[in-house]
Amino acid sequence: MMIGDASLVRVAIRRMRASNMSMKLKKIQREEVACTTSAARPFGCTELWAGNESAHRSLELAGLEADVIAVPSGGKRGGDLSAVFSCSDNIARVVLADCVGHGYVASRVARHVHRLLHKFQNIRDTAGLLAALNDKFTLDSEKSSGALQLTTVVTGTFDGGTKEFNYAYAAHPRMLLWRGSESRFLEIGEGLENLPLGFVTGELYSEQSIRLQPGDMILAFSDGATEVRSPHGDQLSPRGFLQLAEATLASLPGPVRLAEFSTALLEGVQLHRGSSELEDDVTLLTLRLSG
């Protein structure tokens, strides 16, 4: 090999190495861009109000008006727990739990359910929230010296963007939907009965969803409203309560305020009983699409 040829070879080798280094640098740059990720936004809820005492509260939620009226039987506090939450992504959550019985024992159970709600309030999935509540409630009941009583629950989440109301039951009375376009109440949630909290761990809860329209209203209630008996022993019944709700709404001049509707409906239940003193706790939780 001539000296001049060797020099040319060395120059060629240096160029090849420089070219390879440039190619490697470009490859690293492409890989760094491809691996860039962004963290998912966490979901969280903040309690706006909750209680198992005698109360009448009106609240503004994400795209909803809410009104809660509660009358414990035989005391200042009872076994009906209602809770209202404001959550991430323009979502509202409501919970109504009815602990078996009334008085001090049921009130103690309601407070326990309230503590569990705070533990699991950031679970986004509606049916998943019930499953978590049920498992912990049942396990706590097994460890308790005085076994916790069974509790029925209805819970729903409302998306203020899509107007979707997603709901699930744990053996709770089915909610009523007032369809403004049809001017009547309908029961919702057929087939979602499921088991109450405290019966068995591992229960899988089902859920359904509806889209609310202008003028629509959701009415959740404890079974004290449907099982109330007249002085002659006649039970109001779910059908009778639905008819009472329709008659109450029709009797009020428009535009109807939710607080007025709740008060008038409770008075109708008490009128059926023939007394303001009720046999069981009664809670009415009403939601209406804003605007």
PyMOL commands that set and color helices and strands:
alter all, ss='L'
color gray80, all
select helices_A, chain A and resi 3-34+104-120+126-143+223-225+237-251+258-273
alter helices_A, ss='H'
color red, helices_A
select strands_A, chain A and resi 45-53+55-60+64-71+77-87+91-99+151-159+164-170+176-179+184-187+207-211+217-221+282-289
alter strands_A, ss='S'
color yellow, strands_A
deselect
rebuild
show_as cartoon
